[in-house]
Amino acid sequence: MIHRRHLLALLGSAASLALSLAPGLAQQALDLSAAQATRPRAEPDEAAIKAIGKDAKFVKDGVFTVASASVRLPFAAFAEDNRTKIGVEIDFASLVADALGRRLEIVNVAWADWPLGVISGKYDAVLSNVTVTEERKEKFDFSTYRQDLLGFYVKASNPIEIREPKDVAGLKVIVGSGTNQEQILLRWNEQNVKAGLKPVEPLYFDDDVVLYIALESGRADAYLGPNPTLGFQSTQGKTRLAGNFSGGWPLTAEIAVTTRKGAGLAEAITAALNGQIKNGNYGKVLARWNLASEAVPESRTNPPGLPRK
């Protein structure tokens, strides 16, 4: 569990981001209020409502109960009242609830607890940066709404672009130890070395402050990590995106609303999301959290997921 002072510190950091946005992003200043007056809202979508399975049962009448296991923006965190959840995942949950003609109720849970909660019917769904995998599809249904992207971020004045493995040859790259992105970076490096290119030098930091100082001072060339958190951080104007690729590289990975297998909700949620893509609310939510690069052209129900390891 995150201690209250850590959550307040997180909000303080987010507030600093809002105050230090680059001029071109000024209109996207972060709303940390509990009221969330700037959050896009939707009208009931009759097609989505009709797509709800005949045997589908919600946790509560008239309510869409969503589990949220995130405590970090831009995914989800607490607003200024330290009780109300805000973030990109909450915005999408709100749009789906609106489209289904239901009131949204967010339940804050630990990551380890959401699978059993969804399976047992304690929550209707979870929106918490959940990637579609073939293993998870055995127990859950999915309605996709974001690409699962990693990002290379560099100092704002650094002109390099990273589009393929050879582009990291000879670079000093910050990466998290034991992460998926570290495995990908090491595979890229192995490929480069075999091709006679200079090896990459992975750098590891336990402290985010020290990490960003290294990046902004030029002691590190790039930082490879989850695109949402790094993209959010880049709104300060000190770093910029140098390249995106799938978190399932070389395969494509997608983030999805997750419901119990056979609960009769996935098709309705997919329809609700596609309605929001068409009317523009979807794009507004992504822009609000500087995640436009993660847009999908359409929501899909149970697409191919990442294979079993």
Buried (B, 14 or more C-beta within 10 A) or exposed (E): EBEEEEBEEBBEBBEEBBEEBBEEBEEBEBBBBBEBEEBBEBEEBEEBBEBBEEEBEBBEEEBBBBBBBBBBBBBBBBBBEEEBBBBBBBBBBBBBBBBBBBBBBBBBBEBEBBBEBBBEEBBBBBBBBBBBBEEBBEEBBBBBBBBBBBBBBBBEEBEBEBEEBBBBBEBBBBBBEEBBBBEBBEEBBEBBEEEEBEEBEBBEBEEEEEBBEBBBEEEBBBBBBBBBBBBBBBBBBBBBBBBBBBBBBEEBBBBBBBBBBEBBBBBBBBBBBBBBBEBEBBBBBBBBBBBEBBBBEEBBBBBEBBEEE
